[in-house]
């Protein structure tokens, strides 16, 4: 039986994963830490950025580091739902239909350029992401655990893309941007990738069993009543913002608490602080906000709204004293 990692083991666990990913992705430790926090919280990650910034590299490096099976699906306009989830095939020898699992039956599924597929194919992921299962021809098939979707998408202004519906965006625990490297980081990247690609030499530093145990430990991290009210107030404030047409719902509050617990756990703490919540808030909330026409005309973005909300909602006094 796998033992739940002790508190003293949390920091090495996270540090080993982050350091391993840093061998192939230079200068992106903060993004890696947040992506790892989402995985520890049992959620899915949406990476949105321009092409060539390392989104796919981050997903592959995380899967190798965690010892998880990995599958990649390139989303295109002609991709069908069955190409992702699997299909039932008639076997003449037996006279019966047999379900052939699709690439979604894996540990980490990389849905590459997810917004290039049609909404029908995008929606094929909803049940899997929300309930950890696939239904086909009236039969439910459970997905392996842990199961993580890491999706990448180019900015929606790019040609040939479809905007993800709100219901699907809400299934992603975090939306992150990898961003361009600094000049020095890019020089270091050129040096590392000149010869054999380091991804081919990357090895696992954790096992799926250890990840499941870590996920269970994260759920036990203490969240004080004051911080729960703080989290709920942040989500509620987004719904009351005059420039927001659709704010963060209860799932946003649950996501914010879960990511804050994971960040606290990786920092070696058994309790959440306001700093954990504030660090998690942009990635958790921005993709769950739909702004009104007036906000878009003024050039206001979801990130601006989240920054305003974090400034406006008072930090609990007792929780702040912990810092």
N, C-alpha and C positions, 0 to 999 in steps of 0.2 A: 504494500500500500504506500502511495506517495505521501510523504509528510509535508505539511504546510510550511513553507519557508519561515524561519524565525525573523524577527525584526533586524537582527544583526546581519542577516543574509540578504536583505532587500537591496542595500546600496551596491554590493558587489554584483548582484544579479543584473540590475539596471546598468551599472557601469560597464560590465562586460559586453552587454548587447550594444550599447552606444559606442564603445570603443571599437567593436568589431565592424559596425556599420561605417564608422569614420575611416576605415581603411580604404573604402571605395567611394565615399561621399565626403569630400573635404569641406570642413567648416560649417557643417549643418547639424551640430550636436543638439541645438535647441529644438529644431524641427523633429529630429529623431526621438528626442525625449518625449515630446508631445504625442507623436505617433505611437510610441511604445506605451504611453499612458492609456491611449485609446484601446490598444490591444489588451492591456492588463484589466481594463474596465469591461472587456468583453464586447467592444463596439467595433464599428467599421469606420474607415478613413477615406475622405475624398481629398485628393491632391489636385489643386487647380493652379495652373501656371502655364507660362509659355512653353512651347516645345523645346526640348534640349536642356532643361534645367535639372534633371536628375530624378524625376518622379518615379519612373520605372526602376531605376537603380536602387532607390530607397526601398521600394516594395520587395525587390528580389533579395537585397541584402538583409532585410528583416526576416524574411522567410528562412534563409539559410542560417542566420544566427540563432533562430529559435528552433531549428531542427524540424520545421514543418514542411509537409508536402506543398508543392507550388504548382499552380496552373495559370497560364496567361491566355486571355481571350482578347483578340483585337476587335473592338466593336466597329462595325461598318454599317452603312445603310441597308445592305442586303442580309445582315445577320438575323437569323430566326430565333425565337425563344427556345426551341428545342436544341439549337446548337449550343446553348448554355446549360440548360437544365437536364437534357437527356430526352430520349424518345422511346416509345414502345415499338419493338420490331417483331413481326410475325415470323415464327420459326416453323416451316413446313414439316420438319421432322417430328415435332411434338404437337403441332396443330394449335399452339398457344402463342400468345404475345409475351415477349420478354422485355423487361425494361433495361435499356442500355444507359447507364449513368453518363451525364455530360461532365464537362470539366469543372463544374461547380462543386463536385464531390472531392474536395481537397481541403488542405489546411488553410492556405492563403490563396484566394483567387484575385488575380490582378485583372480588373476590368479596364483595359487600356483604351483611352479616349472614349469613355462611356457615352459622352454626349454626341457622338457621331452615329450612334444607332437610333432607330426609330423608337418612339415612345412605347410601342408594343413590346419590343425586345427589352427595353430598359425596365419595364414593369415586371418582367420575368424574374427579376432579382428581389422583388418586394417580399414575397413569402419567405424566401431563403434568408434574407437579412433580418426580417422581423421575428421569425419563428424557428429558424434553423432546420427547415424541412422543405421538400419539394413535392408537390402534388401533380400526378400525371395519370390520366385515364381513371380518375377516382381513387387512386392508391397513393398513400402518403409515404414518402421515403425520407428517413432522417439523415441529416448531413453529419459528417464526422465532427467531433469536437476535439480541440477548438476549431472554429470556422470563422475566418476573417475575410471580409471583402476590402481590398484597397483599390479604389477606382481613381483613375486620372482623367482629367478633362482639360481641354484648352479653353481659353476665355470664349464666352458665348458669342462675342463679336466676330470670331473667326468664321470663315466661309465653310458651309457644310456641317454645321453643328445644330443640335436640337437642345433647347433649354430643358433641364431636368425638372419634372413637376415637383411641387412643394412636398407631396407625400413621400416621394423618394428621397429628396434632400433631407427630410426629417429622419430618415433611417440611418443616416451617417452621423456617428457620434461627434466627429470633428471634421472640419474642413480646414486644410492647411495649404500654405503656399511655400514651396521650397525656396524660391528666390534665386537671383543671380549671385555668384560668388564675388568676393572682393578681388581686386587685382592680384594680391599676394596669394589668395586661395586658388585663383585660376592658374597661376604659375605653378603652384604645388601640384595641382591636378594634372597639368601637362607633364610634369616630371614622373608622377606615379603611373600614368597611363601610357607612357611611351613604349614600354615593353609589353609583357604579358599582362592582360587585364587582371587586377587583383580580385575581381569577383570570382574568377575561376579557381582561385586559391583560398577562398573564404571557407571556413568550416563552422559547424555549429558550436555554440558556447552554452546552449541550454537544450532541454528536451521538451516535447509536447506535454509530458507529465508534469514537469516542473512549471510550465506555463499555466496549466490548469490549477495547480496548487497555489501559484502566485495570484491567479485571479480570485481564488477563494479567500486568500489572505487580504486582498484589497477590499473585498466586501465587508471585512471586519474592522476596517479603520474607522475610528470614532468621528462622528460629526455632531457637534454640540447643537442644542436646540436653537441657540442664537444664530449659528451659522446656517441652519436649515431655513430659518426665517429670512436671512440675508440672501440666500440663493433664490428662494421663492420671490423675494422682493425684486431682485434683478430681472427675473423673467417677467414678472407682472409689470414692471416699469416699461419694458419694451412694448407691451400691449397697449399701454397708456400713452406712449409717445405720440405727439401730434403728427409727426411725419411718417409714421409706420401704419401701413394698411393691414398687415398681418404680423403679429409678434410671436414671441416664443411661447409655446404651450407647455403643459405639464411634462411632456417628454423632454423639453429643453431643461427643465429643472432637474429631472432625474439624470440627464446626461451631464449637467454641470456638477452635480454632487459626485457622480461616479468618476469623472476625470479628476476632480479635486482629490478624491480618495487615492487614486492611483498616483498622482503627483506626490502626495504626502508619503505614500508607501515607498516610492523610489527614493525619497529623501531620507528614509530611515526613521520616520515618525509614525506613531500610532494614532495620530489625531490630525484633523484638517485645520488649516489656518486660513484667514482671509486672503493671504497671498496666493495660496493654492487656487482658490476660487477665482481670483482676478487673473491669474495666469491662464486658467482654462477658459475664461469667459469669451474672448474673441473667437477662438476656434469652435466653440460650442454654439454661440448665438448668431454669428453673422449670416450664416447660410439659412437660418430659420426666419429671417426677417424679410418681409416684402414691403418696400417703401412706396409711398404714394407718388402721384404724378408731380406734385409740387416739390417734393424732395429731390426727385430726379432732375427737375428743371434747375434746381439750385446747385446741382452737382454733389449732393449729399449722398454718401454711401453707407451701407450697413455698418461698416467699421466705425464710422463717425458716430452713429447712433449708440453703439455699444460703449464707446469711449465716454459719451455724455452720460449714459446710464451709470457707468462705474463711478463717475464723478458725483452724480446726484444722489445715489443711494448711500446712506451712512453706514460705515463699517461698525459692526457690533463692538461695544466698548470692551467687554470682557474678552472677546475673541482677539481683538487688536492687542490687548495687553500681553497675550501669549507671545506675540512677535518681539 
